[in-house]
């Protein structure tokens, strides 16, 4: 899980939004990027979103 914070911060806000929306989240224009980061961190930690999904967005 050491790669996780690095991968998270390499994604742009649009990539984070798209990933969360694919997982059923309803996002709003005023959602801060820090909120997206928090949600992604929680979902990766819980196993709801695989770290490999984030890596694929970066073609790692």
N, C-alpha and C positions, 0 to 999 in steps of 0.2 A: 504493500500500500504506500510505500515511500514515494513512488512516482505520482501519486494522485494529486497532491497540491500543485505540482509543476504542470501537469496536464490541464488541470482546471484553469489555471491562470493563462495558459496559452490559447484557450478558446475565447472567441469574441462573444459579445452579448447575443448576437443573432444565433450563433451556434448553440449557445446555452438555452435560449428560448425554444428553438426548434426541438432540441432533445427533450426538454421538459414537456412540451406540448405533445410530442409523440408518446409520452408516458402518461398522458391524460390530464395534465395540469392545465388550468385555465389561467392565462397570464394577462396582465393589464399593461397598458402603455407606461404607467407610472411605477411599475415594479423596478426597483433599483437592481443594478447588477450584483450588488452584495447580497440581495435577497435570493437571486438565482444561484449564486455561489453556495449560500447556506443550504438551500434545498438540494442542490446536486451533491454536496458533501454528505448530507444526511442520507440521501438515497443510495449513494455508493457505499457508505459505511454499513447500511442495513442490508445491502445486497439487492435492493429494488432496481438499481441500475448498475450494470456491469462496467467496471473500469475500462474494459475493452471497447465498449461503445464510445466512450470519450476519446480513446486512442484512435479509433477508426475515423473520427471527425478530423483528426490531425494527420491521417495517413501514416501512423507510426507502426 
